[in-house]
Amino acid sequence: MLVPKIHIESIHQARHSQPHAVLGMHLERHKGKKGIRVAVFLQNVEKCTVLEVGKSQGQVYPMEKLTPEGYFEVFIPRRVKLFKYVLRVIYSNGQVEDRYDPYSFWPTLSEEDLYLFNEGKHHYIYERLGSHFREIDGVAGIAFAVWAPNAFRVSVVGDFNYWDGRYYPMRSLGISGVWELFIPGLEPGFKYKYEIIDSSGNLHIKSDPYAVFYQEAPNCASIAYEINYQWQDHSWIQSRSNTNWKEQAISVYEVHLGSWRRVVEEGGRSLTYREAAVELAQYVKQMGFTHIEFLPLAEHPFTGSWGYQVTGFYAPTSQYGNPEDFMHMVDVFHQHGIGVIMDWVPAHFPKDSFALARFDGTALYEHEDPKQGEHPDWGTLIFNYGRREVVNFLIGSALSWIERFHIDGLRVDAVASMLYLDYSRREGEWVPNKYGGRENIEAIEFLRYFNDVVHQYYPGVLTIAEESTAFSGLTKPTSEYGLGFDYKWNMGWMHDNLLYFSKDPIYRKYDHNKLTFGMLYQYSENFMMVLSHDEVVHGKSSIIMKMGAGTMTEKAQTLRAFYAYMWMWPGKKTLFMGSEFGQSSEWQHNQSLDWHLLQYQDHLGVQDIVRDLNYLYRGTPGLALRDGVSEGFEWINADAADDSIILFLRLGECSEETLLVVGNFTPVCRYDYRVGVPYEGCWREVLNSNAAKYGGTGTGNQYGVCSDLKTWDDRLYSVSLELPGLSLQVFQYVES
């Protein structure tokens, strides 16, 4: 043995932290002679020979097998320059193979890569860490790289080495904390993980945090995968970058892919990505929604989490297909003119032993102190936003969904839990920031950085915050000390209005302020009006069943009026699947929506009005254009509490874009109800939630009304209207 025995034993025991110092080709002196030492550690190999590459008749150097485990070595005297070589191996079964030595290649990451990663500024780090097919010096193989700064040793294990960590130990790239290895000859499709020995000698088997494809649960191995997809959405992407979404209609259909529709003939399985590309895209387009938003489709083995307990932050879940299948689905949506938003979860991650938790034996991605690192509500771990490599991991995840998978927007989940150190914690259960406050300064800076980077690289891509507190400036630009989101879910409006419409109509007048209060803060942020999945689970009942007392027909009548009110209120729109046709039961993640309900007029009418509201919203330029400015809204009468009537205007850039919105939220029909209007002329009825085609009685104002020179509501002109019970009507001004 030319190498000290202790090093060989360390290789045998998979305890050597610098395997490249022992294995591979090295210039050395042996018995006073200069030469080259070549050492390899091979599995199930009887004989091994070094073959020089690059000469017509390269030299052949038989190696000596020095240990039964597979340590081979040869010393080549008088050679003073390293040369390219292959190993000719004869396996125990007699098979002969020529293969390149993984320990003959230089690191696949540059000093710049490592520096930027440690600084948290390598925005496309997913192109360097993880597993990637490379060709180095004409040799094809896979480059592996993983961040595990506190590991004593890291090996790549998988199908190709019988999951034996003694073979293919990785090289530590110093203080960067990155471990790296290029393995030539490997081809796509094999499963792998990282075998990590921590500083205390404990063994951890971890999936690759940067993998793009995973084996389904329970094994959850990473899969070496080479994405090969030809996009057909170039015109969409180009148009997106030139779109000012603040001035465009945004109506989002929120979907949990696994339960939208199931294949009954095949045991009730979920649709695949490719099946959804056809059925779901056609449905969303038919319904007039501009975007679809998926509950998280990043890899998550626990389906009961609905996707919110992510273990693969760079990978579409394998439950519905492979990465190209996912890309195809996004591509088809774009070809139908529909944007794709995905829920993104940088707030926390699960404790699964195969994933990020205590990745190298230490609290690497999370905090060590459970007062900072554990989420008390969800039993998950909180990212350490003060660690630059963790920030880089999350920023890379966001950018990969946009760049790699053409996602058009990220709705950031649980932002409130990120902003506050005392979120859902009692006194003494949290650690104040350096100023003694409750704000999570590192998380706030991370969110600002995230929004800046996304908007810098991808203009037209939306970022949306799910945030339930009154934290100021979420949608203000970071240059104005805001967080930089495009939109914030308007949770306050949602809760106020659901409370109002859940009341028996006779009592609604006592909560009239719930309808109007939202206008006090409507323009403090860029809001998205939302009725999300969280409102139809855990005993809260479905949206239609919240609609006060009465029969199903009366509930459907109220729901149509409520949706019309929501669509006419300023702000972009989001509606969870099933709510668009008034599903009666709560949403269940493991079964299909109740599509059979559409045979009943009550539910069909709800679906029809949602479709018509979408087209009215998109077809009236002033609505979307002035969603976010106070000049687009004006009260006519916000104080008609005793009658439970609401009256307001939506104002466009010209008088012909003016809409008069009149809601009557009791069952009492009001006749000759006078309403002040801003202009002389006719007001054409463009929507009546009580129309017969929706299942209503059909009473209303037919084609519209004309104004009288009669002062009312502090306006010179007024109109006399018939207001059906539990209805909302929309009139558009027609210049006389």
Secondary structure as GFF3:
##gff-version 3
##sequence-region A 1 736
A	DSSP	alpha_helix	5	12	.	.	.	ID=ss1
A	DSSP	three_ten_helix	19	21	.	.	.	ID=ss2
A	DSSP	beta_strand	24	30	.	.	.	ID=ss3
A	DSSP	beta_strand	33	41	.	.	.	ID=ss4
A	DSSP	beta_strand	45	52	.	.	.	ID=ss5
A	DSSP	beta_strand	60	62	.	.	.	ID=ss6
A	DSSP	beta_strand	64	65	.	.	.	ID=ss7
A	DSSP	beta_strand	71	77	.	.	.	ID=ss8
A	DSSP	beta_strand	85	91	.	.	.	ID=ss9
A	DSSP	beta_strand	96	99	.	.	.	ID=ss10
A	DSSP	three_ten_helix	102	104	.	.	.	ID=ss11
A	DSSP	alpha_helix	111	119	.	.	.	ID=ss12
A	DSSP	three_ten_helix	125	127	.	.	.	ID=ss13
A	DSSP	beta_strand	130	136	.	.	.	ID=ss14
A	DSSP	beta_strand	139	147	.	.	.	ID=ss15
A	DSSP	beta_strand	151	158	.	.	.	ID=ss16
A	DSSP	three_ten_helix	159	161	.	.	.	ID=ss17
A	DSSP	beta_strand	171	172	.	.	.	ID=ss18
A	DSSP	three_ten_helix	174	176	.	.	.	ID=ss19
A	DSSP	beta_strand	178	184	.	.	.	ID=ss20
A	DSSP	beta_strand	191	198	.	.	.	ID=ss21
A	DSSP	beta_strand	203	206	.	.	.	ID=ss22
A	DSSP	beta_strand	222	223	.	.	.	ID=ss23
A	DSSP	alpha_helix	234	241	.	.	.	ID=ss24
A	DSSP	three_ten_helix	245	247	.	.	.	ID=ss25
A	DSSP	beta_strand	251	255	.	.	.	ID=ss26
A	DSSP	alpha_helix	257	260	.	.	.	ID=ss27
A	DSSP	beta_strand	262	263	.	.	.	ID=ss28
A	DSSP	three_ten_helix	264	266	.	.	.	ID=ss29
A	DSSP	beta_strand	269	270	.	.	.	ID=ss30
A	DSSP	alpha_helix	273	287	.	.	.	ID=ss31
A	DSSP	beta_strand	291	294	.	.	.	ID=ss32
A	DSSP	beta_strand	298	299	.	.	.	ID=ss33
A	DSSP	three_ten_helix	303	305	.	.	.	ID=ss34
A	DSSP	beta_strand	312	316	.	.	.	ID=ss35
A	DSSP	three_ten_helix	318	320	.	.	.	ID=ss36
A	DSSP	alpha_helix	323	335	.	.	.	ID=ss37
A	DSSP	beta_strand	339	344	.	.	.	ID=ss38
A	DSSP	alpha_helix	370	373	.	.	.	ID=ss39
A	DSSP	beta_strand	374	375	.	.	.	ID=ss40
A	DSSP	beta_strand	380	381	.	.	.	ID=ss41
A	DSSP	alpha_helix	388	403	.	.	.	ID=ss42
A	DSSP	beta_strand	409	412	.	.	.	ID=ss43
A	DSSP	alpha_helix	415	419	.	.	.	ID=ss44
A	DSSP	alpha_helix	441	457	.	.	.	ID=ss45
A	DSSP	beta_strand	462	465	.	.	.	ID=ss46
A	DSSP	three_ten_helix	478	480	.	.	.	ID=ss47
A	DSSP	beta_strand	487	489	.	.	.	ID=ss48
A	DSSP	alpha_helix	491	502	.	.	.	ID=ss49
A	DSSP	three_ten_helix	505	511	.	.	.	ID=ss50
A	DSSP	alpha_helix	513	516	.	.	.	ID=ss51
A	DSSP	three_ten_helix	517	520	.	.	.	ID=ss52
A	DSSP	beta_strand	527	531	.	.	.	ID=ss53
A	DSSP	three_ten_helix	533	536	.	.	.	ID=ss54
A	DSSP	three_ten_helix	544	546	.	.	.	ID=ss55
A	DSSP	alpha_helix	552	568	.	.	.	ID=ss56
A	DSSP	beta_strand	572	576	.	.	.	ID=ss57
A	DSSP	three_ten_helix	579	581	.	.	.	ID=ss58
A	DSSP	three_ten_helix	595	599	.	.	.	ID=ss59
A	DSSP	alpha_helix	601	619	.	.	.	ID=ss60
A	DSSP	alpha_helix	621	625	.	.	.	ID=ss61
A	DSSP	three_ten_helix	630	632	.	.	.	ID=ss62
A	DSSP	beta_strand	633	637	.	.	.	ID=ss63
A	DSSP	beta_strand	645	650	.	.	.	ID=ss64
A	DSSP	three_ten_helix	655	657	.	.	.	ID=ss65
A	DSSP	beta_strand	659	664	.	.	.	ID=ss66
A	DSSP	beta_strand	670	677	.	.	.	ID=ss67
A	DSSP	beta_strand	681	688	.	.	.	ID=ss68
A	DSSP	three_ten_helix	692	694	.	.	.	ID=ss69
A	DSSP	beta_strand	704	706	.	.	.	ID=ss70
A	DSSP	beta_strand	717	723	.	.	.	ID=ss71
A	DSSP	beta_strand	727	735	.	.	.	ID=ss72
###
